[in-house]
Amino acid sequence: MNRTQALKQNTFDAEQWQKMYYRHPQQYIRKRLDAIKLLMDGQSRTQVCQQLNCSYDTLTSWIDAYLTGGLAQLVVAITHDKPSRLTVEQQQQSHCDAAPTTSE
């Protein structure tokens, strides 16, 4: 069974979609949610790619995420496993600098 058929066999909860859409203001997350909604509304993958200005491969990865974990999987934030270039001491100093000071 291909992805499109699997997608159409999944049930789509519009109410849950709307809650997730408004709970996540990040544009990249909303784009993923929009893609699934458009596909569920009957648009082809090519049409969705053109409408959302994304590549076919990107859309395929969003579909895979949706098929694996539903809408919750689409709203997982992007994380980068890049180590910090600051030393622990520098990180602590930046946190201290960012803390608000109270004037008396």
Secondary structure as a PSIPRED ss2 file (coil, helix, strand):
# PSIPRED VFORMAT (PSIPRED V4.0)

   1 M C   1.000  0.000  0.000
   2 N C   1.000  0.000  0.000
   3 R H   0.000  1.000  0.000
   4 T H   0.000  1.000  0.000
   5 Q H   0.000  1.000  0.000
   6 A H   0.000  1.000  0.000
   7 L H   0.000  1.000  0.000
   8 K H   0.000  1.000  0.000
   9 Q H   0.000  1.000  0.000
  10 N C   1.000  0.000  0.000
  11 T C   1.000  0.000  0.000
  12 F C   1.000  0.000  0.000
  13 D C   1.000  0.000  0.000
  14 A H   0.000  1.000  0.000
  15 E H   0.000  1.000  0.000
  16 Q H   0.000  1.000  0.000
  17 W H   0.000  1.000  0.000
  18 Q H   0.000  1.000  0.000
  19 K H   0.000  1.000  0.000
  20 M H   0.000  1.000  0.000
  21 Y H   0.000  1.000  0.000
  22 Y H   0.000  1.000  0.000
  23 R H   0.000  1.000  0.000
  24 H C   1.000  0.000  0.000
  25 P C   1.000  0.000  0.000
  26 Q C   1.000  0.000  0.000
  27 Q H   0.000  1.000  0.000
  28 Y H   0.000  1.000  0.000
  29 I H   0.000  1.000  0.000
  30 R H   0.000  1.000  0.000
  31 K H   0.000  1.000  0.000
  32 R H   0.000  1.000  0.000
  33 L H   0.000  1.000  0.000
  34 D H   0.000  1.000  0.000
  35 A H   0.000  1.000  0.000
  36 I H   0.000  1.000  0.000
  37 K H   0.000  1.000  0.000
  38 L H   0.000  1.000  0.000
  39 L H   0.000  1.000  0.000
  40 M H   0.000  1.000  0.000
  41 D C   1.000  0.000  0.000
  42 G C   1.000  0.000  0.000
  43 Q C   1.000  0.000  0.000
  44 S C   1.000  0.000  0.000
  45 R H   0.000  1.000  0.000
  46 T H   0.000  1.000  0.000
  47 Q H   0.000  1.000  0.000
  48 V H   0.000  1.000  0.000
  49 C H   0.000  1.000  0.000
  50 Q H   0.000  1.000  0.000
  51 Q H   0.000  1.000  0.000
  52 L H   0.000  1.000  0.000
  53 N C   1.000  0.000  0.000
  54 C C   1.000  0.000  0.000
  55 S C   1.000  0.000  0.000
  56 Y H   0.000  1.000  0.000
  57 D H   0.000  1.000  0.000
  58 T H   0.000  1.000  0.000
  59 L H   0.000  1.000  0.000
  60 T H   0.000  1.000  0.000
  61 S H   0.000  1.000  0.000
  62 W H   0.000  1.000  0.000
  63 I H   0.000  1.000  0.000
  64 D H   0.000  1.000  0.000
  65 A H   0.000  1.000  0.000
  66 Y H   0.000  1.000  0.000
  67 L H   0.000  1.000  0.000
  68 T H   0.000  1.000  0.000
  69 G H   0.000  1.000  0.000
  70 G H   0.000  1.000  0.000
  71 L H   0.000  1.000  0.000
  72 A H   0.000  1.000  0.000
  73 Q H   0.000  1.000  0.000
  74 L H   0.000  1.000  0.000
  75 V C   1.000  0.000  0.000
  76 V C   1.000  0.000  0.000
  77 A C   1.000  0.000  0.000
  78 I C   1.000  0.000  0.000
  79 T C   1.000  0.000  0.000
  80 H C   1.000  0.000  0.000
  81 D C   1.000  0.000  0.000
  82 K C   1.000  0.000  0.000
  83 P C   1.000  0.000  0.000
  84 S C   1.000  0.000  0.000
  85 R C   1.000  0.000  0.000
  86 L C   1.000  0.000  0.000
  87 T C   1.000  0.000  0.000
  88 V H   0.000  1.000  0.000
  89 E H   0.000  1.000  0.000
  90 Q H   0.000  1.000  0.000
  91 Q H   0.000  1.000  0.000
  92 Q H   0.000  1.000  0.000
  93 Q H   0.000  1.000  0.000
  94 S H   0.000  1.000  0.000
  95 H H   0.000  1.000  0.000
  96 C H   0.000  1.000  0.000
  97 D H   0.000  1.000  0.000
  98 A H   0.000  1.000  0.000
  99 A C   1.000  0.000  0.000
 100 P C   1.000  0.000  0.000
 101 T C   1.000  0.000  0.000
 102 T C   1.000  0.000  0.000
 103 S C   1.000  0.000  0.000
 104 E C   1.000  0.000  0.000
